[in-house]
Amino acid sequence: MTSLATRHSPPATRSISVAAIQTSYGEDMQANIAKTIDFVRQAADRGAQVILPSELFQGPYFCVSQEERWFAEAYAWREHPCVTALSPVARELGVAIPVSIFERDGPQYYNSLVMLDADGEALGVYRKSHIPDGPGYQEKYYFRPGDTGFKVWNTRFGRVGVGICWDQWYPETARAMMLQGAEVLMYPTAIGSEPHDKELDTAEPWRRAMQGHAVSNVVPVVGANRIGHEQVTEAGQVFYGSSFITDHRGDLVESLGRDEEGVVVHQFDLDYLDRHRAAWGFFRDRRTDLYGSLLGPR
């Protein structure tokens, strides 16, 4: 017979533990993968369940210039060396890993992300929607704009929305993922110095943009950036790290400095966040009848 205490015990609280990896990378893809796996293990040892490496960790951030040799580093997403190497690690550790890759699909190339669930299975691919084009970030030479639409992944631990770098500056990206039921937002990134303006430092605006997404959507946000001075061009480029985890208020609960390697891990109560999001009313009070101008001239 079931006891009265058992029948009336409260349901278990849903929680999720997320992590960001911050490190430097070189031109040896296998060494970069091995380095990433080591940090994934460190994060898992600290209880992380969804572990985010930075953007295009397969190698240096080659988009600083336009060189056709880099097209040889793209692979079909199911066969990409980063995906095939990290899949068994995800399965072994029982963790989910958003894997940022340079993808080739026939004659087309994308800046993409494959979500590996905790059983090592790939849940699908997301192709970066917003493609920058400017000094030091010449991505339009390499990548087509994504054709997948924004994605939210139903992982073992919760619903995770992932945008890629330039996507993170757009509030529409965050809101679109929230409308699909995201419970955590993640953004793998490669960002640093601006070759056209040596005085310009975007580290704090970069963080604040995503902290704003956290506030207006009542959701935790994870940003993972790389560090180091990469000499893809003669001038080189310095990446400023500053990876972080912010809570639903936009407060930084975990962060790393501009040049330190490591992981940050934080746990969130998903049931509390769901109730708190409803209480704020941001989604209740939306006026979609007034938003037509958002779909205006492109």
C-alpha positions in Angstrom: 0.0 0.0 0.0 1.3 3.5 -0.8 1.7 5.6 2.3 0.0 9.0 2.7 3.4 10.7 2.8 4.4 9.1 -0.5 1.1 10.0 -2.2 1.5 13.7 -1.2 5.2 14.1 -1.7 6.0 17.1 -4.0 7.2 16.4 -7.5 10.9 16.5 -8.2 12.2 19.9 -9.3 13.5 20.1 -12.8 17.0 21.6 -13.0 19.7 22.0 -15.6 23.5 22.5 -15.1 25.2 24.4 -18.0 28.8 25.1 -18.8 30.9 27.3 -21.1 34.4 26.4 -22.3 37.0 29.1 -22.9 40.4 28.3 -24.5 42.7 29.1 -27.4 43.0 27.1 -30.6 45.6 26.5 -33.3 45.6 25.0 -36.9 45.8 21.3 -35.8 42.2 20.2 -35.8 42.9 17.0 -33.9 44.8 18.8 -31.2 41.9 21.3 -31.0 39.4 18.5 -30.7 41.4 16.8 -28.0 41.7 20.0 -26.0 38.0 20.5 -26.2 37.3 17.0 -25.0 39.6 17.6 -22.0 37.5 20.7 -21.1 34.3 18.8 -21.7 35.5 16.2 -19.2 36.4 18.9 -16.7 32.9 20.4 -17.0 31.2 17.0 -16.6 33.3 16.3 -13.5 31.8 19.5 -12.0 28.3 18.3 -12.8 27.6 20.1 -16.1 24.9 18.5 -18.3 25.0 20.8 -21.3 28.5 22.0 -22.2 29.2 24.7 -24.8 32.5 25.0 -26.7 33.2 28.2 -28.6 32.5 28.9 -32.3 34.5 27.0 -35.0 36.8 25.4 -32.4 38.0 23.1 -35.2 40.8 25.6 -36.0 41.8 29.3 -35.9 39.1 31.8 -36.8 40.0 31.9 -40.5 37.3 34.5 -41.5 39.7 37.3 -40.6 40.7 37.2 -44.3 39.6 35.7 -47.6 41.7 32.6 -48.5 40.3 29.8 -50.6 42.4 27.2 -48.8 40.1 27.2 -45.9 37.2 25.6 -47.9 39.1 22.3 -47.6 38.4 22.4 -43.9 34.6 22.0 -44.3 32.8 18.6 -44.0 29.2 17.2 -44.2 27.8 17.8 -40.8 27.2 14.1 -39.9 30.8 13.3 -40.9 32.6 16.3 -39.5 35.6 15.2 -37.3 34.4 17.4 -34.4 31.0 15.6 -34.5 32.3 12.1 -34.8 34.9 12.7 -32.1 32.6 14.3 -29.6 29.6 12.0 -30.1 31.1 9.1 -28.1 32.3 11.5 -25.4 28.8 12.8 -25.0 27.5 9.3 -24.8 30.2 8.2 -22.3 29.7 11.2 -20.0 26.0 11.5 -20.5 26.1 15.1 -21.5 24.7 17.2 -24.3 27.2 19.2 -26.4 26.4 21.9 -29.0 29.2 21.4 -31.6 30.1 24.4 -33.9 31.4 23.4 -37.3 32.4 24.5 -40.8 29.8 22.6 -42.8 29.8 21.6 -46.5 26.6 20.6 -48.1 27.4 19.8 -51.8 28.6 23.1 -53.3 27.3 25.2 -50.4 29.1 26.1 -47.2 27.7 27.1 -43.8 28.7 28.1 -40.3 26.7 25.4 -38.5 26.0 23.7 -35.2 25.2 20.1 -34.5 23.5 19.4 -31.1 24.7 16.1 -29.6 22.4 14.7 -26.9 23.4 12.8 -23.9 23.2 9.5 -25.7 25.7 10.8 -28.3 23.0 11.1 -31.0 22.9 14.1 -33.3 19.6 15.9 -32.9 20.1 17.8 -36.1 21.9 20.9 -37.6 21.4 24.6 -37.2 23.0 26.9 -39.8 23.9 30.4 -38.7 21.3 32.9 -39.8 23.1 36.2 -39.6 26.4 36.4 -41.5 28.7 39.3 -40.8 30.9 41.0 -43.4 33.5 43.5 -42.3 37.2 44.0 -41.4 38.3 40.9 -39.4 35.0 39.1 -39.8 34.6 38.4 -43.5 32.2 35.5 -43.2 30.1 36.2 -46.3 33.1 35.0 -48.4 32.8 31.6 -46.8 29.3 31.0 -45.6 25.8 31.2 -47.0 23.0 32.6 -44.7 21.5 29.7 -42.9 18.4 28.0 -44.3 17.3 26.0 -41.3 15.5 28.7 -39.3 16.2 29.1 -35.6 16.4 25.8 -33.6 15.5 24.7 -30.1 16.8 21.3 -29.1 14.8 19.0 -26.8 17.8 17.5 -24.9 17.7 15.0 -22.1 18.1 17.9 -19.6 15.8 20.6 -21.1 15.0 22.7 -24.2 18.1 24.5 -25.3 18.2 27.2 -28.0 21.5 27.9 -29.7 22.5 30.8 -31.9 25.9 31.4 -33.4 28.0 34.5 -32.7 26.6 37.3 -34.9 23.1 35.8 -34.1 23.6 36.9 -30.5 23.3 40.6 -31.3 19.8 40.2 -32.6 16.9 40.3 -30.1 14.8 38.6 -32.7 17.0 35.5 -32.5 16.5 35.1 -28.8 12.8 35.8 -28.9 12.3 33.3 -31.8 13.9 30.6 -29.8 11.9 31.5 -26.7 8.7 31.2 -28.7 9.8 27.7 -29.6 10.0 26.9 -25.9 13.7 27.4 -25.1 14.6 27.1 -21.4 18.2 28.1 -21.8 19.9 30.2 -24.6 23.5 29.5 -25.7 25.8 31.4 -28.1 29.2 29.9 -29.2 31.4 32.9 -30.3 34.6 33.9 -31.9 35.1 37.7 -31.3 37.9 40.0 -30.4 39.9 42.9 -31.8 38.7 45.0 -34.6 41.4 45.5 -37.3 39.8 48.7 -38.6 39.8 50.4 -35.1 42.5 49.5 -32.6 40.7 51.5 -29.9 37.4 49.7 -30.3 36.8 47.1 -27.6 33.4 45.3 -27.8 33.8 43.0 -24.9 31.3 44.8 -22.6 28.7 45.5 -25.2 29.0 41.9 -26.4 28.1 40.8 -22.9 25.4 43.4 -22.3 23.6 42.5 -25.5 23.1 38.9 -24.3 22.4 40.0 -20.7 19.5 42.0 -22.2 18.2 38.9 -23.9 18.2 37.2 -20.5 16.2 40.0 -18.9 13.6 40.4 -21.6 13.0 36.7 -21.9 13.5 35.7 -18.2 16.0 33.0 -19.3 19.6 32.0 -18.5 22.1 32.8 -21.2 25.5 31.1 -21.8 28.2 32.8 -24.0 31.4 30.9 -24.9 34.3 32.8 -26.6 37.9 31.9 -27.5 41.1 33.6 -26.3 44.6 34.1 -27.7 46.4 35.9 -30.5 45.9 34.1 -33.8 48.3 34.8 -36.6 46.1 33.9 -39.6 47.1 37.2 -41.2 50.3 39.2 -40.7 48.6 41.6 -38.3 46.8 38.8 -36.4 43.8 39.0 -34.2 43.4 38.9 -30.4 40.3 37.2 -29.0 39.0 38.6 -25.6 37.4 35.7 -23.9 35.1 37.0 -21.2 32.9 33.9 -21.5 30.0 33.9 -19.0 26.7 32.5 -17.7 24.0 35.0 -16.8 20.8 34.2 -14.9 17.3 35.2 -15.8 17.8 38.7 -14.4 20.8 39.3 -16.6 23.2 39.1 -13.7 26.5 37.4 -14.3 26.6 34.3 -12.1 29.8 32.9 -13.7 32.5 34.5 -15.8 36.0 34.2 -17.1 38.6 36.8 -17.8 40.0 38.0 -21.1 42.9 35.5 -21.3 42.3 32.6 -19.0 41.5 29.1 -20.0 38.9 27.1 -18.2 35.2 26.2 -17.8 32.4 27.9 -15.9 29.4 25.8 -14.6 26.1 26.9 -13.1 22.8 25.1 -12.2 19.3 26.6 -12.7 15.9 25.6 -11.4 13.8 25.2 -14.6 10.5 25.0 -12.8 11.1 28.2 -10.9 12.1 30.0 -14.1 9.0 28.7 -15.9 6.8 30.2 -13.1 8.8 33.4 -12.9 8.7 33.9 -16.7 4.9 33.5 -16.6 4.6 36.0 -13.7 6.5 38.7 -15.5 4.0 38.6 -18.4 6.4 39.4 -21.2 4.8 36.7 -23.4 1.3 37.3 -22.2 1.5 41.0 -23.1 3.0 40.7 -26.6 1.1 42.7 -29.3 1.7 40.7 -32.4 -0.9 42.7 -34.2 1.4 45.7 -34.0 4.6 44.0 -35.1 4.0 44.0 -38.8 6.8 46.5 -39.4 9.3 44.0 -38.2 8.7 42.1 -41.4 9.0 45.2 -43.6 11.7 46.0 -46.2 14.7 43.7 -46.0 
